[in-house]
């Protein structure tokens, strides 16, 4: 296996998104929270449009609408006016302020502006959490964890020890969060799940309009995460300085256990072992039945998956989980790519790749053009990643299994289930069926090119000679 950072004069079709967009999800996972993006109006418009398309929900995201004047003289007035407008219109419990390239480049002291606003106005119990998230500071993956950590740094308080565990999720779908809750409830585990955007980003039909959609982790629960028995964090590729669980460990001595996203049989087994260990709960028979169904599904599809050669891209945590799922099922990864964090991903996958018959390229700081070239060179026949990979289908005929964010050319991205034993079955079926569909679509042409084309030419020559 080789690790490769690709440096080019220009980026063509990047597959990662900017840092503040990743910061939106943790804020949407807090009860009664409204988001304010400190930057030009186009930034919040882009994020709102993309997330609305992915989640099929109307997302309220405010903007401080920085223009030329604010860029030159600073955005203090814009930010304070934006906070005032949001407080009056939405009456939130928390306002999350995310910065952008523009506000970070001009050097606005956003934290000071927010503190002055609270001191100068009668805001009651309103909390304001500011997070530095310049677009050039990282991808949506870093934005997610940096924001989650900053939220805990601002909102947790010293609390007595209690029996609940903290479960800090990675950027997974609302359907995945719902499945994680079902599993923990089945195990009778007392927990605080953060960030919980199950309902806020996958809403239900309501007769009444809500300015802030109900749902999210309650503030009282976040405050008491400091007294939990342990923290389980989905985040093997996360730097310690970005880790919410590391903050709870350093500041409150809450024991930390890092696990991968529970996709694939080994990752699921590890998740359940850790939950059982820290809670003392037994894994129920229902979970064992689900595991056995997954094993049966793997047996059912292995003969088709053995022909799979995958190109995998996206956020590091999901890329790691997806790569392990492919390896467990005989699908050969030929290229694995993430926006950043390739070195950690390479180290994690090194042991997994020992039995591979060929080198797997792990790309960092790359784009879809790199993936396209390597996929053609290594004869990939399936891509796994978000909707931006339709470029691979259009330009290289590579079928795409959609996973991650954004999914904007299909309906139901927020309802894709991939975690747990049952979710893994669904994810595996999506991959296997894509391989089968591609084989059905292309095998006649491939057989003609390989076996018949030359023979037909020879027959034609003989016939002409006889005449």
N, C-alpha and C positions, 0 to 999 in steps of 0.2 A: 504494500500500500504506500502511496506517495502523497505527500501534502504539498500543495502548490498555491501560492498567492499570485494571482495574475495581475500584471501591471500593463495598462494600455493607455494610449494617448487620449482615447475617448471611450465612454461607456455606451454600449448598445443594449437597450432593453434590460435595465437592471431589474432584478427580481425581489429586492428588498425595498421597504418603504421607510419613511423618515421617523425619527425618534419621537416627536410629539404625538404622532398618530398612535404609536404603541402605548403612550401614556394615558390615552383616553379610556382604555378598557379597565384599568384598576379604579379609576374614578367612577366609572359607570357601575362598578361593583360595590359602591358605598351607598347606603340608604340615604335618600334625600340630598344627593350631591348634584351640583350644576358645574359645568366646565366653562372656563374662560381661557381662550387662546390669546396670548399677548403677542400680536404681530399684525401683519397685513391681512386684510379681509379675505384675500384669496387663499391663505393658508387654512383657515377654519372652513371655508367653503369646500375646498378640495377634500379635507378629512371628512366633513359631514356627508358629502356626496358619496365618497367611496364606501364609508361604513353603512350608509343608508342602503346602498345597492347590495352590499354583502349580507347585512342582517335583515333586510326588508322591514326595517323599523325607522320611524322618524326620530332622528337624533337631534336634540337641542344642544348646540355648542355655540357659546358666545365668542365674540371677537372684539379686541380693543381697537381694531381698524387703524393701525398705524399708517400714516401717509408720509409725504415728503417732510412736512413740518415736524412731525414727531420723530422722524429719523434723525433730523439735524439737532433738535433741541431736547430730545429724550421723550420717552413715552409715559412719564409719571401721570400727567393729566388724563391721558387716555385710559390708563389702567384703573385709576381711582374712579373715573366716571363709569367705566365698565362694571366694576364691582358694585357701585351704587345702583346701576340699572338692573343688574341681575338680582340683587337683594330685594329690590322693590317689586320686580315682576314675578320672580319665582319663589321668593321666601325660602331659600334652601337651608339645610342644616350645615352643609359644607360647600365651599366654593373651591374647586381645584383650578389652579392657574398653571398653565403650561406655556413655556417660552418657545420662541421660534428662532430661526437663523437671524432674522432681522433684529429682534430685541436683544439677543445675546451678543451680536456683533457690535451694536452701539453701546453695550455695557450697562443696560438698565439694572438698577438694584431692586429687583422685583420683590424680594423678601422685605426690604425696608419700606417700600411703598405699601405693601399689604399691612404691615404692622402699624404704620401711620394711619391708614384708613380705619382700622379697628379702634385705634386710640381716639380718633377724631369724631367717631360716629357711635351712636347707641345701637349696637348690633346684637345685643343679647348674647345668646350662646353660639352665635355663628363662628364656625372655624374656617380659616383660609389656609390652604396648603399650596405652597408654591414649589414648582419643580423645574430646574434648568434642563430643558430638552431641546437644544439646537439641532436642527436637521442634520448638520454635519458632525454631530457628536456621537452618532451611532445609528443603528437601525431600529425598527419597531420592537425588536426583541429586547435590546438594551433599554428602550424607552419604557417598556412594560415593567421590568424589574426595578429600574431606578425610581419610577413613580410609586410602585408598591412599597419600596423601602422607605421613601420619603413620607408616605402616608403614615406608616407605622411609627416613624420617628417623631411625627408631629402629634399623632392622636393617641398613642398608647400612654398609659399612666401606670405607676407602680400599683400592683394589685396583689391581694392575698393569693397564695397558691390554691389551685382548684384542679379538678379531675379532667377537665376538657383538654383535648389536644388541638393545636393549631394545624390546619391544613392549608398551605399556601400553594395554589395551583399555578401552573404555567399558562401560557396563552392557548387555551383549548376552547372548544365550542360550548355554547350554552347547553347543548344536549349532553356533552361530555360531563359538564358540571352536574347536571341532573342525575347522570348515571353514578357518579362518584358519591353523591348524597344517598342514592338508593343503596349502594353497597355499604356505606358506613351505618346507615339506619338498620340494614339487615344484620350487621354485626353488633348492633346496639352500642355503638361508640358515641360518646359525647364529644362534640367537636365544634370549632369555629372555622368555617371555610372562608377564605379571603383570597382574592376579591371574588365576590359572588354576583356575577352579571347574568345569571341564568334567566331571570325574569325581565331585567331591564333591557337586555339585548335580544330576547326572544319572547316578546310579549304575547299576551292573549287578547282576544277581542273583548273590548269593554264598551258598555253603553255610555260611560262618562269619560270626558277628556281630562287627562292629568298633565299638568305642565311638567312635573317630574314623575316619571313612571315609578310605581311602587316596586319595591324589591331592593336587594343589596344587603351587604353585611351591616348590621346595626352598629351605630357608634358605640353603644355600651359594650358590645361584644369586642369591638376593636380595642377599646380601652383596656379590657381585661386580658388581652392576649399575652400580656407580660407575666401573668400568673399561671400560664398553662403548664401542664405536666410535660409536654414536649411539643416540638414543631416538626412537622413533616413537610418538606419543601420539594416540589417538582422542579428541579433545576441542577442538573449535573454540569452544565456548561457555563454556569453563571459565575462571574468573578465575585469574590467575597465582598468587595466594596459595593457591589450592586445587589447583594442578596438580602431580602427582607428577613429571612430566617437567621442570617448571621448577625443582623442588628439585634434581634431578640436574644440571641445567645450572648453577645458582647455586653449588652446594656442591662439585661435582666436575668442572665444565666439560665435561659430556657434551653434545654437540650435540643440539638438540631440533628435531624436525620434527612439527608438528601436522597431522593429517589428519582428515577426517570419517569417520564409520562408513561402510565401503565398501558402501553400498546405492545402487543406481542406476548407470547406465553411467559418468557423469562422476565420481562419487565413487570408483568402483572404479578407473577409469583413473588418478585422482590417487594412490590408494593404491599401485598397482603402479609408477607412475613414481617415487614416493619410495623404495619398497623397492629398486628397481633402482638408483637414484642412490646411496643410502648404502651398498649392498653391492657394487656393481659386477656384479651378476648380470643375466643376460639373462632376459627374460620368455619362458618356454617355449612351444612350439607348442600344448601342451594348453590353456594359459590363453587363447591367441588363439582356439582353437576354441570355448571356452566363451563368449568375448565375442561371437563371431559367432552362436552359438546365441541369446544374449540379444537381439541385433539382430533376428534372425528372429522371436523371440517378441514383440518390440515391434511389428513389422510385422503379425503375426498378429492382435494384439488392439487395434490403434489405432482401428479403426472403432467398437469398443464403448466404449473409454475416452474417446472424444471427447464422450460424453454424461455423463461423470462430473463431479460437483461434490462435493468432499470437505470434511469437517470433521476436522481432525487435532489430536490432543492427546496429551500425555505428557511424557516427559523431553526437555529441549531438544535433545540430540544426536540422538536417534532421530526427533524431530519434524522437525528440519532435513533429515535424510536422506530421510525419508518424503515431505516436501514436494517435494524435488528429484525424487524418483522420479515423483511425480504430474505435475509440470511437464514432465518428459521425455516423458511418455506421453499428453499432451493432457488430463489430468484437472485441472479448474480447482479449486484450493483456494479455499474461500470464507471459512474461519476456521481459524486456526492458533493453538494455545494451549499454554502450558507453565505450570507452577506458579510458577517464577521464571525470571529471565534473559531476559525478553522483549525487552529493548533490544538485547542482543547478537544474538538470533535475528533481530530485525527488520533489523539492519545486514547480517547475512549474507545474508538473503533479498532485500534491496533490489535488487541487480543481477539476480537471477534473475527478479524479478517485472516487469521493465521491459516485457516483451511481453504481459503479461496484459491481457485486455480489460476487467477490472474490478478495483477495489480489493480487497485481501485484508486482513482484520482479523487482526492478530497480538496476542493477548491475553496479559497477564501477571497473576499474582495473581487468576486467574479461577476459575470452577467450571463444572460441567456444565450448570447452569441457564442461564448465559450462552451456552454453546455451543448449547444447545437453541434458545434464542430467535433467535440469529443464523442458525442452520441453517435454521429455518423461514422467516425473512425472506428469505434468499438462495437458497432452494430446493435445499439440499444433498440428495444422494441416496445418500451413503455416508459413514460415520464410520470413522476408523482410529485405534485406540487400545486400551487394555486393557479388562478385563472390567467396570470400573465404568461404561463407556459403554452397558451394557445398559439403563440409564436412558433413553438417547436412543432406543433401539428401543421400549421399553415406552411411553414418553410421547409420542414423535413419529413412531414408525414408521420410524426411520432405521436401515437395516441396518448392522451393525458388522463390520468386519474386525479381528480381535483381534491386537494387537501390543503388546509391552511387559509391564510387571509392575504389577498381578497379572492372571493369567488363571486364574480360579478356577471358571468355569462351563463349562469345556471341559477335556479331557484333552490333555496333550502340549505345554503352553506352553514347557517346557524344550527341546523338540525342534523348535520352529519355526525354520527356516533362512531367513535373509534377506540374509546378507552374501555378497560375491563375485558373480561373474557368474551362477553357478548358483543361488545363494540369491536373487538379485534376480529371476530367472525365477519361482521359486516364490512369492515375495512378490507379484509383479505378477499372477500367475495367481490368487492369492487375492483380490486387489482386483477384477480383471476379472470373475471368476466371481460375485462378490457383486453387482456391477452387473447382470450378466445375470440372475441369480436374482431380483433386485428388479424388473427390467423385466418378466420373465415373470409375476411375481406381481401387478403393478399395471397393466399396460398396457391390459387390457380395461376396467377401471374408469375409467382416465383417458380412454380414447377415448370411452366412453359419456358421461362428464361433458362432454367437449369438443365432440363432434359429434352425438350421437344424442339426448341428453336433451331438448334444445330442439325438435328435429324431431318427436319422438314426441308432445310436448305439442301442437304445431300440428296434427298429424294427428288427434289426439283431438278437438280443437276443431272441425275441419272435419266430422268424422263426426257429432258431436253436433248441429251446425248443420243437416246434411242431414236428420237424423231429425226 
